[in-house]
Amino acid sequence: MGIIAWIIIGIVAGWLAEQIMGRNHGLITNLIVGVIGALIGGFIAGALGISWGGWIGSTIVATIGAVILLFLLGLVKRRA
């Protein structure tokens, strides 16, 4: 996938994770969370041997990773 696809999937995944976790961020934060979430989700999916392709599969994996990222950030934020 090209960089434009990564950006679109990142924004969508970040927004979906934001909705799931009950947070309120801006567009740029959603993009960052979505792209980092895609890396986390891709790593976990690869480690588990799961291979989802295409736009929908990539969005699902990125969203799962973004939810995990927001959850971990919430844990760190509570401790600080």
N, C-alpha and C positions, 0 to 999 in steps of 0.2 A: 504494500500500500504506500501511496505517496504521502508527503508531508501534509497536504490538505486533508486527506482522509484521517490522518493521526489527529489533527487539530479538531476536526468535526467529532470524531469518536471520543476524544478527550473531553470536549465540552459537554457532550451528551452524557457520558459516563460520570463526569463530575457533578452535573446537575442531578442525575438520577441518584447518586450517592448522597447528595445534599438533601434530597427529598426523603430518602429512606432513613437517614440519620437525624432528620429534623433540624438541620442547620440552615443558615442563611448566609451565603457567600456571593461574591460578584462573579462576573464572567471570567475574568483572568484567573481568579482562584479556582473556579470550576475547571478551567483548562489545565492548570497545574496539577490539581488533585486527580483529574482524569488521566493525564499522561503518566504521572507517577503510579497511579492505580493500575494502569495498563501494564506497566513494567512488573509491578508486584503480582498482579493476576496472571500475567504470562509466565512468570517464574514458577508460581505455584501450580498452574495448569501443566506446565512442562514437567515439573517434578512428579506430578501425579499421573503423567502419561495421557492427559486429556488434550485433544486437538480439535478446537473449534475454529472454523474458518469463516471468511466472509464478514460482512458488516455486522450482522446480528451477533454472531459468535464473538467477534472482537469486542463489541459493545458490552456483552454480558460479562466477558472475562475482565474487561477494564472496570466495569461497575463493581464487580465483586472485589477487585483489588482496591478500588477507591473507597469502598465501604470499610474494608480492613484498615486502610490508611487513616481514615477519619476516626475509627474506633481507637486505634493506637494513639493517635494525637490527643484524643479525649482523655485517655488514661494518663498520658504524660502531663497534660494540662492540669488535671486534678491534683497530681502530686506536687506540682510547683506552687 
